[in-house]
């Protein structure tokens, strides 16, 4: 008000402070966070998994997210074992994630959760279904995937086909080619795989 008293209508007080179209777009997005949900058995988690998390957090070839949620499932079949015969458990996978990746990206950027579900996909659906705590007005979920083809030659993100029908009402759930992280390859040119 001091500017107005001294300068009247010629002061900064009276100047146009309306938002431009670009400002309105930015303003409309404030407060809405984007989560990349990456489910899997992770028996064990490997460099390709870790690179996928980094790509989502850095916006490297995919939309940048505010947080990544790694959701470790507990498969009942096809347990992976160490050379000594001990099964790799969900707790082992969690420990590897926490010791190797978490210090690198920070706790504010990464949640590591263990699901009681056997299927990674079912675990993800439960994470964002009608009973979840996610607020659709303030959150968008990207369903994490790589561009590595599956055993049938389909892109990894294809497993999310029609995932939106499981989502909480009003929740924006994104997947597809533009949301799939580029596959990290070994020096020999083959993708990382557990």
C-alpha positions, 0 to 999 in steps of 0.5 A: 500500500505504501507504493500506491500512496506514493505512486498512485495508479502508476505504482506497481500496485496497479500494474497487471498481475494476471497470469499468462496462459503458461503461468496458469498451466504451471499453477494448475499443476501445483500441489499434484505429485506424480508417483512411479509405481514399480512392482516386482519380485526383485529376486534379487534387485539388479542394476537394471531395476536401480537404473529404472528408479533413477530414470524416473526420478531424473526424468531421463527418457521418461516423465520426471516423478516426485517419488518412486514406490518399489513394491516387492511381491512375495511369489509362491512359485518359482522361488529363486535360490542362492548357490547354497540353496537358501531362498531369496526372500522379500526381506532380502530384496528389501535389504538390497534396495535399502543398502544399495539404492536408498542412500543414493536417491534419498528417503524422500524420493523412494519408498520400498514396500513389501506386499503380501500379494504373490503377483506384482501386478495384483500388488500394484492394483491393490496399491491404487484401488478404491480402498487405497489411501491415495488422493486422486485430486493430488496424485498421478500414478505412472505404472513403471515398466521398461521398454524391454520386450517380454517373453512373447515379444510384447513391450514390458508396459503391455502388462498394464493394459486396462489397469485404469479399470482397477484404479480408485475413481478419479485417479489418473493412472498412466502407462505406455511407451512414453512412460516406459524407461529405457532398458539398461544393457550390459556391456555385451549388449544384452539387457540386465535380468535377474 
